[in-house]
Structure formats: C-alpha cells, structure tokens
C-alpha cells in the first residue's frame, strides 16, 4: 500500500514538473516574440521620424543625367 502511494505521488510530481516546465517554456517563447514585435514597431517609428525630418529639411537633389 505504501509503495503504491509513493508511486502515485512520484507520477503526480513528474506530471506537475512537466506542466511547470512547459508553462515556463511557453512564457519564454511568448515574451521573445512579443519583444521582437515591439522592437520592429520601434524601428518602424524611428524610420518614419527620419523620413519626416528629411521631408521637412528637403532632401538634397541629385542631378541625374
């Protein structure tokens, strides 16, 4: 009886550990992709600001034959 209880507890703790590791890995993956998305949005905003500044200052014209 004691051996059966010990096996049951061991299986439950293994399942709990697997679930916990899975949740942590999914959270890390989610944060990674969210960070990439935010960085992409930041770079896009920065590029848009540069273009606006260039348009305000007037881009130097190149004489192309």
N, C-alpha and C positions, 0 to 999 in steps of 0.2 A: 504494500500500500504506500509506504513512504517513498519507494523507488518510483512508483507511478506519479506521485505528486511532484517529485523532483524533476522527472522528465517533462511533465506538463508545464511546470514553471520555466524550465530551460527553453522549451519550444516557444512559450509566450515571450520570454525575454529576447529570444532571437528574432521573432517577428517584430517586436517593438523596436529593436535595434535597426532592422532592415527598413522599417517605416520611417524612423527618425533620420536615417542616412538618406533615404530617398527624398524626404522633405527638404533637407539641407541642400542636396544637390540641385533640386528643382529651384529652390530660392536663389542659389548662386547663379544658375543659368538665367533666371528671370532678371536678376539685377544686372548681369552682364549685358543682355540685350537692351535693357532699358537705358543703361549708361551709354551704349553705342548710339541709340536713338537720340538721346539728349545731346550728345556730342555732335551728331550730324546736324541737328537743328541749330545748335550754337554756331557751327561753322557756316551754315547757310545764312544765318542772320548776319554774321560778320562779313561775309561776301557781299550780301545785299547792301550793307552800310558802305562798303568800299566803292561799290558801283555808284551809289547815290552821291558820294563825295566826288568821285571822278566826273559825274554828270554836272554837279554844281560848279566845279572848278573849270570845267571844259577840258576835255581830253585834247592833248596836242595833236594837231592834224599832221598826217604824214603825206608828203607829196609822192604819189604813186604814178609813175609814167604810164 
